[in-house]
């Protein structure tokens, strides 16, 4: 968050964008030169007289490629606003290096770039102080101002006198200091803007970029995110992948729709037993990892329900709601008699993720989660019933270990805040059931796997809007269980709540005006969803059935579908089937063998006699 840190980030963004764009231009010009040479030779051969008259003049030759043909050959996708500085940089290269006029340079730039938005939270929209960018990249600042000036002329022409709309759509925010809004720059400088889930795209069009949508609705499209089954099943869960290959053939790796043919196995005892055995083996691996990493003094039972929430730590993703639920369960375990405790479904809560270094609230949530884990795991009554682990130094390799072992994964962001999420897809592909809100890709996953195979809860997007509007007028009416959880935190069992800041975390959930992410409002329905999961887990057969169906119905969420949609909807390129290297080599060897066989057959003297006989027979 320091000035020096921001400068460094801007320099990094510019460096990578500039290097990439210069390479793209270099490759295009190199390819165009080769192509143009072949066109000129063909023209000269067909029109020798014209070629001799003007040997150096090539502009009149049909088919010659110029920089104006870039949009036909090049597509550049802005992945959120971080590379948005690429728009003025590409303009600089075309204007200053290639000496194009503004109109031609802008037409090329706008038809080359497209922009994927990944968040609807305005505070996450990247902005750069005008003084900073002007000092570091003065030419780029000039170009951005010119882009903005020309764009606002169009806005004023369409909505004369509406200066409020002009201010909202301007790249330059009139604040102190003035700021460059990189999201607005990305929208203006792109031919297509897409969201990453149906709900998210709808919110982008109606809330975030509503004014831009009025200007050109066809510019906005949806391409739902996906994850690759090559990593998240084939590599991360090899035993499950092997079973799929045995039953559906190897083609499922590149076409997950083939797994849908296995849905009838959800009631097959042998298949389900094997599915459960694979899950149990994965859980044993994770149990051993947690016992060592989290320094547990006891063994984790693999028959416990493994409940995971692994994602970036942020208030809107509501790890706090998870932790509050864990404290409620901890209190229930302590209050239970030994006989009642024996009936409680054993749970292992696994939380993992990282946060921005300067994000104070995220640091407090991590600190509270760790404090709860420390107390719970040392409480004798919780042994074999409740375990809590915050996994440190989370990374993709750890995710590959954890995800195949999940029974439940939590995707509980406040409705209308998560663009898509991809963790939900990874977990579901591996047969983990979802406890989730009606947010992001959860909505589409529920539709794909069946709403009865997901534990949904919480306020909807429309309900959230209403609750936000009435937050300051509604009287506090917290759930008694939530009030009890806050009292436990205030008691100091997890450390001095006031000194550590835990009191601020939990107290904010009790009052509508301070419950910004509705943890307090959704607490009751969250506990109900978890209770439904507990009840279902006791029915092994039905739980397995739902897990199997969840895993087999996730074809839509493969990156193969995602990239194909980008190719068709945005890049305007033809998608080609992927052939692994070993397949290409086999095809090549097969072709060589075939050609050799044909050659040898043709050279055989016996074959010549046969051909002669055949010819004679045909003549007869």
Secondary structure, DSSP 8 states (H G I E B T S, - for coil): --HHHHHHHHHHHHHHHHHHHHHHHHHHHHHHHHHHHHHHHHHHHH-HHHHHHTTT--TTSTT---GGGHHHH--EEEESSTTTHHHHHHHHIIIIIS---HHHHHHHHHHHEEEE-----GGGS-EEEHHHHHHH-HHHHHHHHHHHHHHHHHHHHHSTT-HHHHHHH-SEE-SSS-EEEHHHHHHHT-S-EEESSHHHHHHIIIIITHHHHHH-GGGEEE----B-HIIIIIIT-HHHHHHHHHHH-GGGGT-GGGGGGGGGGGG-HHHHHHHHHHHHHHHHHHHHHHHHHTT-SS---TTSEEEEEES---GGGTHHHHHHHHHHHHHHHHHS-HHHHTTS--EEEEEE----TT-HHHHHHHHHHHHHHHHHHH-GGGTTTEEEEEESS--HHHHHHHHTT-SEEEE---TTT-S--SHHHHHHHTT-EEEE-S-TTHHHHHHHH-GGGEEE-S--HHHHHHHHHTTTTS-----HHHHHHHHHHHTTTTS-HHHHTHHHHHHTTTSTTT-TT-HHHHHHHHHHHHHHHHHHHT-HHHHHHHHHHHHHT-GGGBHHHHHHHHIIIII---------HHHHHHHHHHHHHHHHHHHHHHH-HHHHHHHHHHHHHHH-
